[in-house]
Amino acid sequence: WFFYTCPLVPVLLFIVFATLASSEYAKMKPEGYDSSTFKRLNDVYAIDVNHAYYGNGILEGADPASFKVLSENYAADKDHVWYIMYLIDGADPSTFVVPERNRSMIFTLPLAHDDHDYYSGQNALHVVDIGSFVQKDHNWAIDRKNVYYLGIDVQIAENTVPIGDYDTFRVLSDSYAAD
């Protein structure tokens, strides 16, 4: 039995390595990448000496030397912050934070912030009072001045309304709240 199976080990190893080399993950390399410096940072972000990448696309204006992944969907370099492959205008990469949050909230965009605003995906919420901003649940957030609706059908700035009474604000459902 031993003498019959031993010669099969190199053949089986060859099959395993050939299968891995031809897998979809191995094929996912951007066109024109530098193979000697290419490094995958997570499932979607990668860098080489010349560029930072999201999937197979180049993130224009990214500095690969300072590029880092902040979370599954956010990344930053010394000058910019990206949500997926979208540049977040006005975000400060030196103070940008992606808080740990409940991953089961799949129907809303993740909230992140820097020292001067909060962001839902790549959109700034234009929070009026950063110090009192609180996310009440996955669809609602408030500060002392406004209520912010964060649902899947959010249209930034159109779903911000002045709050009547901060202390009595309560969420009624995914689409309704009251104070």
C-alpha positions in Angstrom: 0.0 0.0 0.0 2.8 2.4 1.0 4.7 1.9 -2.3 1.7 2.5 -4.4 0.6 5.8 -2.7 4.0 7.5 -2.3 4.5 8.1 -6.0 1.0 9.8 -6.0 2.0 12.5 -3.5 4.0 14.7 -6.0 1.2 14.3 -8.6 -1.5 15.4 -6.0 0.7 18.4 -5.0 1.0 19.4 -8.6 -2.7 19.2 -9.0 -3.4 21.3 -5.9 -0.9 24.0 -6.9 -2.1 24.1 -10.5 -5.7 24.5 -9.3 -4.7 27.4 -6.9 -2.6 29.1 -9.7 -5.5 29.1 -12.0 -8.1 30.2 -9.4 -10.1 33.4 -9.8 -8.2 35.0 -6.9 -4.9 34.4 -8.5 -6.2 35.9 -11.8 -7.3 39.1 -10.1 -4.4 41.4 -10.9 -4.8 44.9 -12.3 -3.6 45.5 -15.8 -0.1 47.0 -15.9 0.7 46.2 -12.2 4.3 45.9 -11.0 4.6 42.2 -10.2 7.7 42.6 -8.0 6.0 45.0 -5.6 2.3 44.1 -5.9 0.8 43.5 -2.5 -2.9 42.7 -1.8 -4.0 44.6 1.4 -7.4 42.9 1.7 -10.0 41.4 -0.6 -10.3 44.5 -2.7 -7.5 47.0 -2.0 -3.9 46.5 -3.2 -0.8 48.5 -3.9 2.4 48.3 -5.9 5.2 50.8 -6.2 3.3 52.9 -8.7 -0.4 52.8 -7.7 -3.1 51.9 -5.2 -5.9 49.7 -6.5 -9.5 49.0 -5.8 -10.3 45.6 -7.4 -8.6 45.9 -10.8 -9.0 49.7 -11.0 -6.4 52.3 -10.2 -7.3 54.8 -7.5 -6.3 58.0 -9.2 -4.2 60.4 -7.1 -3.5 57.8 -4.4 0.0 57.7 -2.9 1.0 54.0 -2.6 3.7 54.7 -0.1 1.2 56.1 2.5 -1.9 54.1 1.4 -3.6 52.1 4.1 -6.8 50.2 4.6 -9.0 51.5 7.3 -11.8 49.0 7.1 -13.4 46.6 4.6 -14.7 49.6 2.6 -12.6 52.6 3.6 -9.0 53.4 2.8 -6.7 56.5 3.0 -3.4 57.9 2.1 -1.7 61.0 3.4 -4.0 63.3 1.4 -7.2 61.5 0.6 -9.9 59.1 1.9 -11.9 56.6 -0.2 -15.1 54.8 0.3 -14.8 51.7 -1.9 -13.4 53.4 -5.1 -15.0 56.8 -4.5 -12.9 59.7 -3.3 -14.5 61.4 -0.2 -14.3 65.1 -0.9 -13.2 67.1 2.2 -12.4 64.2 4.4 -9.3 64.6 6.6 -7.2 61.4 6.4 -5.2 62.3 9.5 -8.3 62.3 11.7 -10.6 59.9 9.8 -12.0 57.1 11.9 -14.1 54.1 11.0 -15.7 52.9 14.3 -16.3 49.2 14.9 -19.9 48.6 14.4 -22.5 45.9 14.2 -21.8 44.1 10.9 -25.4 42.8 10.7 -26.6 46.3 9.6 -26.3 45.4 5.9 -29.0 47.7 4.6 -27.3 51.0 5.5 -24.0 52.5 4.6 -21.3 52.4 7.3 -20.8 55.7 9.2 -17.3 57.1 9.6 -16.1 60.5 10.7 -13.2 62.9 10.9 -12.9 65.9 13.2 -15.3 68.1 11.3 -18.0 65.8 9.8 -19.6 62.3 9.6 -19.9 60.4 6.4 -22.4 57.8 5.2 -20.5 56.0 2.5 -18.8 58.7 0.5 -21.3 61.4 1.3 -20.8 64.0 4.0 -23.8 64.3 6.4 -22.9 68.0 7.1 -23.4 67.4 10.8 -24.1 70.7 12.6 -23.0 69.8 16.1 -20.3 67.1 16.1 -20.1 66.9 19.9 -23.7 65.8 20.3 -24.0 63.6 17.3 -25.3 60.1 18.2 -26.4 57.3 15.9 -29.7 56.0 17.4 -30.0 52.9 15.3 -29.0 51.8 11.8 -31.4 54.3 10.1 -31.4 57.3 12.5 -28.9 59.7 14.0 -29.3 63.1 15.8 -27.3 66.0 17.1 -28.7 68.9 19.2 -29.8 70.7 16.0 -30.9 68.1 13.5 -32.2 64.6 12.8 -30.4 62.6 10.1 -32.1 59.7 8.2 -29.5 57.1 7.2 -31.7 54.5 5.5 -30.9 52.7 2.3 -32.8 55.2 0.3 -31.0 58.2 1.9 -30.5 61.3 -0.1 -27.9 63.4 1.8 -29.1 66.8 2.9 -32.7 66.0 1.8 -33.2 63.7 4.8 -31.9 66.1 7.4 -34.5 68.0 9.4 -34.4 70.3 12.5 -35.0 68.4 15.7 -37.8 69.6 18.0 -36.7 68.1 21.3 -33.4 66.3 21.5 -34.2 64.7 24.9 -37.4 63.0 23.8 -36.3 61.8 20.3 -37.1 58.1 19.8 -37.1 55.7 16.9 -40.5 54.2 16.0 -39.4 52.0 13.1 -36.9 52.0 10.2 -38.8 54.8 8.5 -40.4 56.7 11.4 -39.2 58.6 14.4 -40.8 61.1 16.8 -39.8 63.6 19.5 
